[in-house]
């Protein structure tokens, strides 16, 4: 076709030049004629013109025979004057093709990412919040390379390592299906838009894992208004910077899970439980009447088998068996009386595999509510266990029993720094207690406040009630202050007999401490002049504030399962139903 076009052009040019030349000759002849005004007679039909002859002589398109050698392009006809000078040649160098191609590919990748992040449907499918979308847009716009996980048409090693952690999310009690992955197989035929989509999909899953690992799956305050931990949810761009360019992306992503020994112990138990896959507990004790020492029951042999006891009379619930049951009750946080109650029977039978797995995951989830750094020295109060521990360098420096809030006035769950303690504290009754207890009591008995030793303070139309320092003060002789919006703290109590109870949920929300002056001495530290003896010497001398050498973190936590120093898994009652609420929120069932 190209040769055909050249031939046609060449023939057309010849025709045009011939026609122009003939016309010029005709005009010259006419102007030189003696009778220039005489018109030239028209040609007769018998004498065809040059144009007619050219048309008749030209073959049809089908008859054109193309030459074997392509005809040269016709040179343009240029008419120059005698004194014309040739114009200088200007050469414009063209850029190399390779850099232009690479630049265009980078631009296409960036534009693809921008387009995906601007598409509301894509953002919803990736489950990105508005802030996460903005953070990702900024991250990709500022990045040196257009993609975080893909380079030279393949996934980087960091992408494969991060994907391995996402696939193993169930090891940390998370759900791998929450973190969908792109196709990680080599795809040479993939377009820039497809690579951009795959890169963004992996980024979204990595961000979601990091958020969930730091407690982002549940908003605790929606489960209980008194569960108000401060969650340190990582920022999307910072997650990608940390993980996508880490030497070990798997470890970098896993580091968002709690680093605490308590969390790791529960994680190990979860792995053991799944590895053994028991379908039923080893001993299942049927329901029946409450058993006390001396009673006979056909269930007794099962109970003996549970504790590996062998006696002659297998059907008698004797003292030896009752002692074993009492030790078990103490371990499980049940009333330690040796009586085989329905609650003890349920604990002996043990939970099913699914229930125990759910309980482990729910308790692991609540470890995510705690700060990543608990503090080298810190206080941990486990509300369902009724226990306080002061840990120093990971070791228990002090441990004591505590009394926590009743179900109607629960102890809140949060972390804050203790800054000072008060000896001989006065007690200003909080509004909640005023409304529920004090005001109704005053309405029934005008002398109620005087009988209790309370002082009524009037400010305009409002009143407050304060209990002055002394032996009868509800706070005892010392309180430990870590200012918070719940207005709770640790304190002494005049009603010390309550510490002997197995279930110690008696307070209005504060945590009452057994042997508070021993705790105060440990808190102040060995180098402090404020030992127990000196602190006790202040009793009865008016309210005195003693500031700590430095703030001490206090964590009010809620764990129904924990692994003790001996490696034994201990369970505690779900005092406020919070464990069940967490399991339900995570879709773990009952």
ROSE-621797 format. One line per field, with one value per residue (C-alpha): residue number from 1; residue in three letters; x, y, z. Coordinates in pm, 1 decimal. Layout:
BEGIN
pos <- [NUM,...]
code <- [ALA,...]
X <- [X,...]
Y <- [Y,...]
Z <- [Z,...]
//
This chain:
BEGIN
pos <- [1,2,3,4,5,6,7,8,9,10,11,12,13,14,15,16,17,18,19,20,21,22,23,24,25,26,27,28,29,30,31,32,33,34,35,36,37,38,39,40,41,42,43,44,45,46,47,48,49,50,51,52,53,54,55,56,57,58,59,60,61,62,63,64,65,66,67,68,69,70,71,72,73,74,75,76,77,78,79,80,81,82,83,84,85,86,87,88,89,90,91,92,93,94,95,96,97,98,99,100,101,102,103,104,105,106,107,108,109,110,111,112,113,114,115,116,117,118,119,120,121,122,123,124,125,126,127,128,129,130,131,132,133,134,135,136,137,138,139,140,141,142,143,144,145,146,147,148,149,150,151,152,153,154,155,156,157,158,159,160,161,162,163,164,165,166,167,168,169,170,171,172,173,174,175,176,177,178,179,180,181,182,183,184,185,186,187,188,189,190,191,192,193,194,195,196,197,198,199,200,201,202,203,204,205,206,207,208,209,210,211,212,213,214,215,216,217,218,219,220,221,222,223,224,225,226,227,228,229,230,231,232,233,234,235,236,237,238,239,240,241,242,243,244,245,246,247,248,249,250,251,252,253,254,255,256,257,258,259,260,261,262,263,264,265,266,267,268,269,270,271,272,273,274,275,276,277,278,279,280,281,282,283,284,285,286,287,288,289,290,291,292,293,294,295,296,297,298,299,300,301,302,303,304,305,306,307,308,309,310,311,312,313,314,315,316,317,318,319,320,321,322,323,324,325,326,327,328,329,330,331,332,333,334,335,336,337,338,339,340,341,342,343,344,345,346,347,348,349,350,351,352,353,354,355,356,357,358,359,360,361,362,363,364,365,366,367,368,369,370,371,372,373,374,375,376,377,378,379,380,381,382,383,384,385,386,387,388,389,390,391,392,393,394,395,396,397,398,399,400,401,402,403,404,405,406,407,408,409,410,411,412,413,414,415,416,417,418,419,420,421,422,423,424,425,426,427,428,429,430,431,432,433,434,435,436,437,438,439,440,441,442,443,444,445,446,447,448,449,450,451,452,453,454,455,456,457,458,459,460,461,462,463,464,465,466,467,468,469,470,471,472,473,474,475,476,477,478,479,480,481,482,483,484,485,486,487,488,489,490,491,492,493,494,495,496,497,498,499,500,501,502,503,504,505,506,507,508,509,510,511,512,513,514,515,516,517,518,519,520,521,522,523,524,525,526,527,528,529,530,531,532,533,534,535,536,537,538,539,540,541,542,543,544,545,546,547,548,549,550,551,552,553,554,555,556,557,558,559,560,561,562,563,564,565,566,567,568,569,570,571,572,573,574,575,576,577,578,579,580,581,582,583,584,585,586,587,588,589,590]
code <- [UNK,UNK,UNK,UNK,UNK,UNK,UNK,UNK,UNK,UNK,UNK,UNK,UNK,UNK,UNK,UNK,UNK,UNK,UNK,UNK,UNK,UNK,UNK,UNK,UNK,UNK,UNK,UNK,UNK,UNK,UNK,UNK,UNK,UNK,UNK,UNK,UNK,UNK,UNK,UNK,UNK,UNK,UNK,UNK,UNK,UNK,UNK,UNK,UNK,UNK,UNK,UNK,UNK,UNK,UNK,UNK,UNK,UNK,UNK,UNK,UNK,UNK,UNK,UNK,UNK,UNK,UNK,UNK,UNK,UNK,UNK,UNK,UNK,UNK,UNK,UNK,UNK,UNK,UNK,UNK,UNK,UNK,UNK,UNK,UNK,UNK,UNK,UNK,UNK,UNK,UNK,UNK,UNK,UNK,UNK,UNK,UNK,UNK,UNK,UNK,UNK,UNK,UNK,UNK,UNK,UNK,UNK,UNK,UNK,UNK,UNK,UNK,UNK,UNK,UNK,UNK,UNK,UNK,UNK,UNK,UNK,UNK,UNK,UNK,UNK,UNK,UNK,UNK,UNK,UNK,UNK,UNK,UNK,UNK,UNK,UNK,UNK,UNK,UNK,UNK,UNK,UNK,UNK,UNK,UNK,UNK,UNK,UNK,UNK,UNK,UNK,UNK,UNK,UNK,UNK,UNK,UNK,UNK,UNK,UNK,UNK,UNK,UNK,UNK,UNK,UNK,UNK,UNK,UNK,UNK,UNK,UNK,UNK,UNK,UNK,UNK,UNK,UNK,UNK,UNK,UNK,UNK,UNK,UNK,UNK,UNK,UNK,UNK,UNK,UNK,UNK,UNK,UNK,UNK,UNK,UNK,UNK,UNK,UNK,UNK,UNK,UNK,UNK,UNK,UNK,UNK,UNK,UNK,UNK,UNK,UNK,UNK,UNK,UNK,UNK,UNK,UNK,UNK,UNK,UNK,UNK,UNK,UNK,UNK,UNK,UNK,UNK,UNK,UNK,UNK,UNK,UNK,UNK,UNK,UNK,UNK,UNK,UNK,UNK,UNK,UNK,UNK,UNK,UNK,UNK,UNK,UNK,UNK,UNK,UNK,UNK,UNK,UNK,UNK,UNK,UNK,UNK,UNK,UNK,UNK,UNK,UNK,UNK,UNK,UNK,UNK,UNK,UNK,UNK,UNK,UNK,UNK,UNK,UNK,UNK,UNK,UNK,UNK,UNK,UNK,UNK,UNK,UNK,UNK,UNK,UNK,UNK,UNK,UNK,UNK,UNK,UNK,UNK,UNK,UNK,UNK,UNK,UNK,UNK,UNK,UNK,UNK,UNK,UNK,UNK,UNK,UNK,UNK,UNK,UNK,UNK,UNK,UNK,UNK,UNK,UNK,UNK,UNK,UNK,UNK,UNK,UNK,UNK,UNK,UNK,UNK,UNK,UNK,UNK,UNK,UNK,UNK,UNK,UNK,UNK,UNK,UNK,UNK,UNK,UNK,UNK,UNK,UNK,UNK,UNK,UNK,UNK,UNK,UNK,UNK,UNK,UNK,UNK,UNK,UNK,UNK,UNK,UNK,UNK,UNK,UNK,UNK,UNK,UNK,UNK,UNK,UNK,UNK,UNK,UNK,UNK,UNK,UNK,UNK,UNK,UNK,UNK,UNK,UNK,UNK,UNK,UNK,UNK,UNK,UNK,UNK,UNK,UNK,UNK,UNK,UNK,UNK,UNK,UNK,UNK,UNK,UNK,UNK,UNK,UNK,UNK,UNK,UNK,UNK,UNK,UNK,UNK,UNK,UNK,UNK,UNK,UNK,UNK,UNK,UNK,UNK,UNK,UNK,UNK,UNK,UNK,UNK,UNK,UNK,UNK,UNK,UNK,UNK,UNK,UNK,UNK,UNK,UNK,UNK,UNK,UNK,UNK,UNK,UNK,UNK,UNK,UNK,UNK,UNK,UNK,UNK,UNK,UNK,UNK,UNK,UNK,UNK,UNK,UNK,UNK,UNK,UNK,UNK,UNK,UNK,UNK,UNK,UNK,UNK,UNK,UNK,UNK,UNK,UNK,UNK,UNK,UNK,UNK,UNK,UNK,UNK,UNK,UNK,UNK,UNK,UNK,UNK,UNK,UNK,UNK,UNK,UNK,UNK,UNK,UNK,UNK,UNK,UNK,UNK,UNK,UNK,UNK,UNK,UNK,UNK,UNK,UNK,UNK,UNK,UNK,UNK,UNK,UNK,UNK,UNK,UNK,UNK,UNK,UNK,UNK,UNK,UNK,UNK,UNK,UNK,UNK,UNK,UNK,UNK,UNK,UNK,UNK,UNK,UNK,UNK,UNK,UNK,UNK,UNK,UNK,UNK,UNK,UNK,UNK,UNK,UNK,UNK,UNK,UNK,UNK,UNK,UNK,UNK,UNK,UNK,UNK,UNK,UNK,UNK,UNK,UNK,UNK,UNK,UNK,UNK,UNK,UNK,UNK,UNK,UNK,UNK,UNK,UNK,UNK,UNK,UNK,UNK,UNK,UNK,UNK,UNK,UNK,UNK,UNK,UNK,UNK,UNK,UNK,UNK,UNK,UNK,UNK,UNK,UNK,UNK]
X <- [0.0,285.4,441.6,102.8,56.4,403.2,329.6,0.0,165.6,443.0,201.9,-14.7,287.9,396.1,47.7,36.6,379.0,297.7,-30.4,130.8,406.8,159.0,-52.6,254.3,350.2,-0.4,-1.4,337.4,224.3,-83.1,97.8,351.2,81.1,26.5,-347.5,-346.8,-709.9,-820.0,-964.0,-830.7,-1092.9,-1210.0,-1063.3,-1283.3,-1384.9,-1162.5,-858.0,-839.4,-664.2,-347.7,-550.7,-783.7,-489.4,-334.4,-655.2,-696.1,-335.5,-343.0,-416.1,-680.0,-582.5,-607.2,-369.6,-88.8,225.9,433.7,807.4,1024.5,1233.3,1036.3,1033.2,1214.9,1016.4,987.5,1208.9,1027.6,1072.5,1246.7,1299.5,1572.0,1702.1,2061.1,2171.9,1980.5,2188.9,2122.7,1962.9,2161.4,2040.6,1906.8,1928.3,1707.7,1824.6,1546.5,1550.0,1620.1,1309.1,1376.5,1356.0,1032.8,874.1,980.4,851.7,516.2,479.1,551.3,291.7,33.7,88.8,52.0,-257.4,-405.8,-352.1,-503.7,-803.4,-867.1,-846.8,-1083.2,-1341.1,-1590.0,-1689.5,-1327.5,-1270.6,-1580.7,-1470.6,-1132.9,-1310.6,-1105.9,-1220.2,-1205.5,-887.0,-728.2,-812.3,-652.1,-345.5,-302.1,-343.0,-71.0,154.8,143.0,172.8,488.5,651.3,967.4,820.2,458.3,385.9,468.2,479.2,545.0,866.6,973.7,652.9,669.6,586.7,879.0,1002.0,840.0,501.7,541.6,654.4,362.3,121.8,257.4,171.8,-178.7,-239.3,-132.5,-349.8,-540.6,-227.8,-297.7,-670.2,-747.3,-948.0,-742.1,-1053.1,-1057.4,-735.8,-793.3,-484.9,-428.3,-309.2,57.0,156.1,384.3,175.4,385.9,77.8,-72.1,-137.2,-22.3,-381.4,-398.6,-68.1,-193.3,-511.7,-314.9,-73.6,-355.0,-540.1,-234.7,-179.9,-539.9,-509.4,-176.8,-325.1,-634.8,-423.1,-209.5,-520.5,-690.0,-373.0,-374.4,-739.9,-924.3,-1174.2,-1397.4,-1474.9,-1467.2,-1691.2,-1972.2,-1961.8,-1958.4,-1952.1,-1695.4,-1453.7,-1254.5,-899.9,-698.0,-632.0,-314.3,-445.7,-158.0,-181.0,-214.4,82.4,311.7,214.4,310.9,640.0,727.5,618.7,666.2,1031.6,1130.8,1401.2,1152.0,802.2,647.5,803.2,731.2,361.2,343.5,494.6,159.7,28.2,72.8,430.4,327.3,410.0,44.3,-64.3,209.5,114.2,-248.8,-132.1,70.0,-232.1,-443.6,-188.7,-176.9,-555.1,-580.2,-297.4,-455.7,-809.0,-989.4,-1353.7,-1462.6,-1304.3,-1140.7,-1401.4,-1761.7,-1948.2,-2328.5,-2551.0,-2689.8,-2750.5,-2498.8,-2254.6,-2099.6,-1865.1,-2021.6,-2280.3,-2301.6,-2355.4,-2290.9,-2093.4,-1825.2,-1607.5,-1592.2,-1484.6,-1218.7,-1090.4,-1070.4,-829.7,-657.4,-778.5,-820.5,-1007.8,-1194.7,-1541.4,-1565.1,-1917.3,-1859.5,-1779.6,-1511.0,-1281.2,-992.1,-1207.4,-1354.2,-1000.1,-915.1,-1235.0,-1154.7,-808.7,-972.1,-1228.1,-950.5,-770.2,-1087.6,-1183.2,-1489.9,-1604.0,-1344.5,-1561.2,-1506.2,-1876.2,-1959.5,-2199.2,-2351.0,-2097.8,-1810.5,-1948.9,-1959.9,-1600.7,-1489.1,-1645.7,-1469.0,-1572.7,-1594.9,-1312.5,-1503.5,-1591.6,-1237.2,-1098.6,-1345.3,-1249.8,-878.3,-932.4,-1156.5,-893.3,-618.5,-835.0,-850.1,-469.0,-488.2,-668.5,-355.8,-71.2,214.3,447.1,303.9,594.5,908.5,730.9,352.8,45.0,-187.1,-531.1,-720.4,-1080.2,-1228.7,-935.2,-969.3,-590.9,-336.8,23.9,304.9,555.0,911.6,1115.0,862.6,879.2,615.1,743.7,419.6,86.9,-230.0,-603.4,-846.5,-1217.3,-1373.5,-1704.4,-2037.6,-2220.6,-2441.2,-2136.1,-1861.7,-1493.4,-1397.7,-1136.2,-863.0,-501.1,-367.2,-59.6,-57.5,94.4,45.0,-108.8,-303.1,-276.3,-581.8,-803.2,-1145.1,-1414.5,-1640.2,-1928.2,-1958.4,-2282.0,-2379.4,-2378.8,-2546.9,-2834.9,-2878.1,-2806.2,-2745.2,-3038.5,-3299.6,-3151.1,-3164.9,-3525.1,-3616.2,-3400.1,-3283.3,-3022.3,-2871.2,-2563.8,-2488.5,-2514.3,-2265.6,-2032.0,-2089.6,-2052.9,-2308.8,-2170.4,-2418.1,-2324.5,-2624.7,-2896.4,-2664.1,-2526.6,-2236.9,-2160.1,-1811.7,-1680.8,-1385.7,-1066.1,-1070.7,-1116.1,-1472.5,-1378.0,-1478.0,-1133.7,-949.9,-616.5,-465.4,-572.5,-366.3,-450.3,-429.1,-658.9,-922.8,-1268.5,-1424.6,-1318.7,-1198.4,-875.4,-711.2,-772.9,-776.6,-1101.7,-1220.4,-1422.6,-1132.9,-1328.2,-1456.1,-1110.9,-1176.8,-1457.9,-1384.4,-1589.2,-1493.9,-1723.5,-1853.0,-1734.6,-1894.4,-1631.3,-1305.5,-1050.1,-1003.5,-656.0,-555.3,-247.4,-229.8,73.5,284.0,180.6,260.2,615.6,679.2,532.3,755.0,1063.1,1359.5,1538.0,1245.3,1225.8,854.3,856.4,559.1,654.4,680.1,358.2,170.9,308.9,94.8,-233.0,-455.1,-249.1,-467.7,-480.7,-130.7,-37.2,276.7,394.5,551.5,914.4,781.3,442.8,352.0,125.8,-187.7,-381.2,-730.6,-778.4,-1034.8,-908.0,-1109.0,-816.6,-450.3,-140.1,28.7,398.9,391.0,244.0,-105.2,-408.1,-639.1,-995.0,-1203.4,-1575.2,-1704.7,-1798.2,-1957.5,-2038.6,-1770.8,-1605.6,-1931.8,-1982.9,-1639.0,-1703.4,-2035.1,-1881.9,-1612.8,-1870.0,-1731.7,-2067.6,-2128.0]
Y <- [0.0,236.3,175.5,221.2,558.2,668.2,564.7,751.8,1060.8,1043.8,1008.2,1288.5,1515.6,1443.3,1523.0,1849.2,1963.0,1873.5,2058.5,2367.4,2362.7,2335.2,2618.7,2839.6,2765.9,2845.8,3177.7,3270.9,3194.0,3406.0,3706.3,3695.7,3675.8,3991.3,3959.4,3917.4,4004.8,3723.6,3444.6,3094.9,2872.0,2581.6,2243.6,2011.3,1680.1,1508.8,1669.4,1568.0,1788.7,1690.5,1628.2,1395.0,1210.6,1178.9,1038.5,797.9,688.7,631.4,271.4,182.6,104.2,-264.8,-230.9,-42.9,-249.4,-161.7,-141.8,-391.0,-105.4,161.1,492.6,773.0,1045.2,1342.9,1630.1,1958.8,2216.3,2519.2,2842.4,3055.1,3395.5,3433.0,3595.9,3359.3,3205.6,2860.9,2865.7,2695.0,2354.6,2341.1,1998.0,1933.5,1627.5,1387.5,1237.8,867.9,653.7,446.7,726.2,856.6,510.6,464.2,806.4,740.6,409.3,577.6,842.2,579.2,394.3,712.1,814.6,467.8,487.3,836.4,719.8,419.7,627.7,883.8,614.5,583.0,231.3,111.5,279.7,110.1,-229.7,-180.3,-74.9,242.3,523.0,883.9,943.4,627.4,732.8,1071.0,912.3,665.6,939.7,1142.5,838.1,738.7,1099.4,1160.0,820.4,802.7,516.8,495.6,158.6,31.4,-344.6,-387.1,-321.1,-408.4,-599.2,-825.2,-822.5,-727.0,-964.7,-733.2,-797.1,-1173.4,-1146.3,-920.2,-1154.6,-1447.9,-1263.1,-1181.9,-1548.0,-1646.9,-1384.2,-1655.8,-1721.9,-1391.5,-1447.4,-1238.5,-1350.7,-1398.6,-1344.1,-981.7,-921.1,-1022.9,-1055.0,-983.4,-1257.9,-1290.4,-1508.9,-1355.1,-1173.6,-1046.0,-957.9,-736.0,-374.4,-76.8,-29.9,-392.0,-359.3,-41.5,-216.2,-512.4,-280.1,-81.9,-397.9,-526.8,-185.8,-177.5,-524.3,-441.8,-124.4,-307.5,-578.9,-320.4,-137.1,-457.8,-577.6,-254.6,-290.9,-142.9,-426.9,-310.8,26.0,-69.9,215.2,72.3,-244.0,-53.1,315.6,227.8,63.7,367.7,260.9,492.7,294.1,376.7,308.5,351.9,599.7,440.4,612.5,530.1,162.2,144.1,325.4,83.8,-242.6,-197.7,-97.7,-315.7,-579.9,-826.9,-712.6,-1015.8,-923.1,-554.1,-624.0,-874.6,-612.9,-432.0,-714.0,-668.3,-737.7,-825.7,-1157.0,-1210.1,-1180.9,-1414.4,-1675.7,-1676.1,-1696.5,-2007.1,-2162.8,-2091.8,-2269.1,-2567.2,-2590.7,-2594.3,-2845.8,-3097.4,-3059.4,-3225.6,-3284.8,-3316.5,-3255.3,-3559.0,-3578.9,-3461.4,-3466.2,-3491.9,-3243.4,-3344.1,-3236.5,-3039.0,-3274.4,-3226.4,-3444.1,-3778.3,-3783.7,-4065.9,-4008.5,-4211.9,-3916.4,-3941.2,-4193.0,-3946.8,-3669.4,-3894.4,-3977.1,-3607.0,-3561.0,-3902.2,-4015.1,-4381.7,-4492.0,-4803.7,-4651.7,-4482.7,-4347.4,-4142.7,-3774.3,-3774.4,-3508.9,-3596.6,-3540.7,-3223.4,-3087.1,-3153.2,-2979.0,-2681.3,-2642.6,-2651.3,-2390.4,-2159.1,-2194.1,-2108.7,-1815.4,-1992.8,-1994.8,-2213.8,-2438.2,-2786.2,-2824.6,-2971.2,-2705.0,-2677.5,-2401.1,-2628.7,-2915.7,-2686.6,-2580.1,-2942.7,-3044.5,-2760.2,-2565.7,-2706.2,-2651.6,-2373.2,-2198.0,-2215.7,-2087.3,-1797.8,-1713.6,-1711.1,-1485.2,-1247.3,-1213.3,-1163.6,-888.1,-705.3,-707.3,-484.7,-225.3,-171.2,62.6,-93.5,29.8,-57.3,110.8,-37.7,-5.0,-21.1,-136.3,-392.8,-450.8,-746.0,-674.2,-1027.4,-1170.7,-918.4,-879.4,-598.2,-646.9,-392.1,-507.7,-384.6,-496.0,-767.8,-917.3,-891.6,-651.5,-644.4,-826.3,-779.4,-850.3,-581.5,-508.1,-383.3,-234.1,-406.0,-500.5,-193.5,32.8,-127.4,-46.0,120.5,-18.9,228.9,335.1,649.2,769.4,780.1,1111.9,1143.4,984.4,1144.6,1045.2,1119.0,1188.1,1345.4,1201.9,1415.6,1188.9,1170.1,1276.2,918.9,808.5,1132.6,1067.4,696.9,682.5,1007.1,1220.2,943.3,873.1,1241.8,1259.6,970.3,1084.4,1447.7,1333.9,1075.2,1288.3,1362.2,995.1,904.5,1189.3,1360.8,1734.5,1904.0,2191.2,2432.3,2638.0,2838.0,2595.8,2295.6,2088.4,1848.8,1602.2,1543.5,1292.8,1431.6,1231.0,968.1,603.4,603.5,760.5,538.8,591.3,474.1,637.6,667.4,702.1,671.0,929.8,885.6,1168.9,1050.2,1147.9,847.7,995.9,657.5,569.1,311.9,354.4,200.2,95.1,70.5,-243.1,-487.7,-806.6,-793.1,-898.4,-1252.3,-1303.7,-1504.1,-1273.3,-919.2,-693.1,-450.7,-99.2,192.5,168.3,251.6,-18.2,-86.3,-214.2,-460.0,-348.0,-4.7,128.7,-164.6,-78.3,290.7,209.6,-1.0,274.0,543.2,324.5,214.8,546.9,748.1,875.9,791.9,440.1,269.6,383.0,749.2,741.8,586.7,857.5,1110.2,944.7,1185.7,1493.4,1633.4,1571.3,1541.4,1506.6,1312.9,1333.7,1033.4,1062.2,1009.9,911.6,545.0,391.0,222.8,-20.1,-129.7,-437.6,-712.5,-1067.1,-1383.2,-1601.9,-1565.1,-1780.3,-1763.8,-1773.7,-2156.0,-2174.2,-2278.3,-2135.5,-1974.2,-1863.6,-1603.8,-1518.9,-1281.7,-1034.1,-764.6,-978.9,-794.5,-1112.0,-1228.5,-887.9,-904.3,-1255.3,-1144.5,-834.1,-1050.5,-1299.9,-1580.9,-1693.5,-1803.9]
Z <- [0.0,78.0,-268.6,-429.1,-263.1,-377.2,-737.2,-739.4,-596.4,-855.3,-1144.7,-1016.5,-981.7,-1341.5,-1464.4,-1271.8,-1392.0,-1754.7,-1740.7,-1593.9,-1857.6,-2146.5,-2016.4,-1989.0,-2352.4,-2471.3,-2291.4,-2435.4,-2789.0,-2751.8,-2615.7,-2901.1,-3173.3,-3389.4,-3319.2,-2944.3,-2910.0,-3134.7,-2931.0,-2965.9,-3121.1,-2906.5,-2985.4,-3176.6,-3033.1,-3283.4,-3126.2,-2762.4,-2509.1,-2314.3,-2005.4,-2195.7,-2335.9,-1992.4,-1852.4,-2140.8,-2118.7,-1737.4,-1644.1,-1382.9,-1020.3,-1093.3,-1390.3,-1203.0,-1195.2,-884.7,-941.6,-756.4,-610.2,-417.7,-593.3,-415.3,-250.2,-493.6,-394.0,-347.0,-623.2,-471.8,-670.6,-519.3,-624.5,-734.7,-415.2,-177.9,101.6,240.4,585.3,863.9,981.3,1338.8,1505.6,1811.0,2009.0,2113.6,2467.5,2512.8,2504.3,2820.4,3083.5,2933.4,2958.4,3324.1,3426.0,3264.7,3451.9,3787.0,3708.5,3614.8,3943.5,4148.3,3956.5,4009.1,4386.0,4397.2,4196.3,4421.3,4736.9,4586.8,4508.8,4797.7,4690.1,4704.2,5042.0,5186.4,5055.0,5224.0,5547.7,5575.3,5800.8,5687.8,5885.7,5746.2,5392.8,5450.8,5611.5,5325.4,5066.5,5237.2,5276.3,4909.7,4790.1,4994.4,4939.3,4729.3,4527.2,4414.9,4582.9,4931.7,4869.5,4497.4,4308.9,3952.0,3888.5,4195.3,4566.2,4788.3,5065.8,5322.4,5160.8,5188.0,5553.2,5646.9,5469.7,5674.6,5997.8,5871.5,5786.3,6140.3,6314.8,6501.2,6711.1,6885.5,6914.9,6606.1,6301.5,5979.9,5767.2,5886.2,5691.2,5325.7,5107.3,4738.2,4503.4,4601.7,4305.0,4035.5,3777.2,3489.5,3286.5,3560.9,3466.6,3677.0,3793.9,3913.0,4099.1,4264.8,4376.9,4520.5,4700.8,4857.7,4964.4,5152.6,5313.9,5439.2,5597.5,5764.0,5912.4,6035.9,6200.9,6380.9,6503.7,6621.2,6794.3,6999.0,7098.7,6803.3,6761.0,7047.7,7201.0,7573.8,7685.7,7470.4,7679.2,8008.3,8092.3,8359.9,8116.4,8004.4,7915.7,7693.6,7376.7,7185.4,6833.9,6584.0,6297.3,5952.1,5789.5,6081.4,6060.9,5694.5,5752.4,6032.4,5869.8,5494.4,5528.6,5825.4,5797.5,5946.1,5854.9,6026.5,6362.5,6311.7,6260.1,6547.6,6780.8,6794.1,7016.4,7393.6,7505.8,7861.2,8028.5,8124.6,7761.8,7636.8,7897.9,7780.4,7418.5,7501.9,7672.1,7364.4,7145.0,7382.4,7391.8,7013.6,6981.2,7219.1,7077.7,7370.0,7286.1,7648.2,7989.8,8148.6,8426.9,8399.7,8728.7,8697.6,8874.6,9211.3,9568.7,9773.2,9949.5,10291.6,10497.1,10587.0,10307.4,10050.3,9677.4,9359.0,9217.7,9486.0,9289.7,8997.1,9230.5,9385.9,9038.6,8963.0,9257.7,9224.1,9569.8,9664.2,9976.5,10083.4,10095.5,9757.0,9800.1,10118.6,10095.0,10367.3,10512.6,10284.4,9976.7,10127.5,10180.3,9814.4,9707.4,9933.8,9774.8,9431.9,9537.2,9656.4,9323.5,9132.2,9354.6,9494.1,9860.0,10032.1,10249.5,10107.0,10036.1,9695.9,9565.8,9219.3,9138.6,9243.5,9032.6,8727.5,8787.8,8832.4,8504.4,8332.4,8026.7,7676.9,7430.0,7252.6,7577.8,7714.2,7383.7,7390.5,7748.3,7663.3,7361.8,7561.7,7834.0,7573.2,7426.3,7758.5,7778.3,7468.7,7682.1,7890.5,7792.5,7599.9,7874.1,8215.3,8391.3,8543.7,8880.1,8872.7,9061.5,8904.8,9058.3,8911.9,9009.4,8972.1,9169.7,9455.2,9451.0,9426.8,9320.4,9310.7,9050.9,9021.8,8721.5,8644.6,8995.5,9267.0,9535.2,9734.2,9721.0,9921.9,9928.0,9819.3,9832.8,9508.8,9402.8,9424.8,9106.6,9157.1,9206.9,9001.9,9018.0,8687.6,8448.1,8347.6,8405.9,8573.1,8766.1,9146.4,9254.1,9628.8,9936.7,10220.0,10585.6,10804.2,10503.9,10522.6,10297.6,10085.5,9991.1,9609.7,9435.8,9343.1,9708.8,9815.5,9578.2,9650.4,10025.3,10214.7,10097.4,10148.0,10494.6,10588.5,10472.6,10703.0,10995.4,11033.0,11285.9,11048.2,10967.1,11332.7,11426.9,11152.5,11241.5,10905.7,10853.5,10629.5,10420.6,10260.1,9953.8,9838.3,9736.9,9729.5,10013.4,10047.0,10321.0,10456.8,10704.0,10905.6,10969.3,11241.0,11319.7,11187.5,10856.1,10563.0,10405.3,10714.4,10794.0,10445.1,10084.3,9766.2,9501.9,9124.0,9002.9,8754.4,8634.2,8810.9,9149.3,9277.6,9456.4,9681.5,10053.2,10398.4,10568.6,10930.5,10847.0,10828.0,10884.4,10525.2,10398.8,10525.1,10272.1,9956.7,9734.3,9834.5,9633.8,9896.8,9808.3,9625.2,9349.2,9526.2,9606.3,9977.0,10061.5,10330.4,10533.0,10362.4,10553.7,10435.0,10081.1,10143.0,10253.8,9940.8,9722.3,9873.3,9815.3,10022.6,9979.7,10111.4,10469.0,10465.3,10606.6,10770.7,11121.0,11028.5,10829.0,11120.8,11350.4,11161.3,11262.7,11453.9,11364.9,11090.7,10720.7,10568.6,10201.0,10110.9,9750.9,9578.8,9463.0,9110.1,8963.0,8993.2,8725.9,8860.2,8640.4,8739.9,8520.8,8469.2,8404.6,8467.5,8356.5,8444.8,8467.6,8806.9,8892.0,8895.4,8547.3,8661.0,8483.0,8738.4,8676.6,8858.4,8853.4,8587.8,8859.2,8640.8,8334.4,8137.9,8012.7,7860.5,7698.4,7537.7,7403.2,7258.2,7099.3,6936.6,6811.5,7028.3,7164.6,7519.3]
//
